[in-house]
Amino acid sequence: MALGGLILVTGGLALAANFRGFTAWHARKSVESVQWLEGPLSRIPPWSYLLKRPVEKRIAGQVGLGRAFGVMLAFGGVLLLIASIVARDIHTS
């Protein structure tokens, strides 16, 4: 359980801090991977507005979401670490 917490904290901090540009790279690749859908989706009202935004602004929004997700992962990892320490103390006493 502690190893899982360390993995979550490490991955979350890497996303939240945009370590070596990973979050920006991932957001750029995510937007590029769905560009083939822009034609059909541009005729549907909820997505037509979103697709009118420039690509760089969409990527910036994805980077923001990725960083927020990284903070949540790191927080969850810290909670998992605390739970594993408390559980170990309960079982050893």
N, C-alpha and C positions, 0 to 999 in steps of 0.2 A: 504494500500500500504506500509506503514511503517512496519507493522508486517511482511509482505512478505520479505522486505529488511532485517529485523533482522534475520529471519529464514535463508535466503540465506547466510548472513554474518556468522552466527553461524555454519551452516553446512559446509560452505566453509573453515572456519578456522579449524574446526575439521578434515576435510580431509587433508588440507594442512599441518597441524602440526602433522599428524598421531597420533591424540589424543588417548591415551591408546591402541595404536596398531590397531585402527579400520581400517585404510587404508591397512595395511599389512594383516589383517585378511580377509578383503573383497577381496583383490587381490588373496590370497591363495584359498579362496572358489570359486572364479571365474575360476581359472585355474583348480581346482579339478572338477568343474561341467561340463567341456567340455572335460575331458580326454577320454571319451568314443568315441569321434570323432577322436582321434589321429590315429587310425588304418586306417580308410578310407581316411583321409586327408593326411596321410604320403606319398601317391602315387601321389598326385597332386603337380606339381612343385612349385607354389608359397608358399604352406604351408609346403612342405617337408623340405625346408631350415629352416623355423622357428621352426619346431618341433624337429629338431636335437639339438637345444640349451637345456642345462640342465634346469630342472624345476625351480630351484632357480633363474636362470637368467631371466626366463620368469616372475616369480613372482616379481622380482626386477623391471623389466620394467613396469609391471602393477602398482606397487606402485608409480613409478615415474609419470605415466600417471594420477593416482588418485590424487596425490598431485598437479599436474599442473591443473587438473580440479577443485580442491578445491580452488586454487588461483583465477581461473576465476569466480567461484561461489561467492567468497567473494567480488571480485571487482564488479560484477554485483549487489550484495546486497548493496554495498556502493552507487553505482549509483542510485539504486532504493530508498534508503533512502534520498539522495540529491534531487531526483525528487519529492518525497513526501513532503519534507520540502518546496521546491520552489512552488509546486502546492498549498500547504496550505497557504503560504504567498500571493500568487496571489489571491486566493479566499476570503481571509479575508480582503483584502484591497480594 
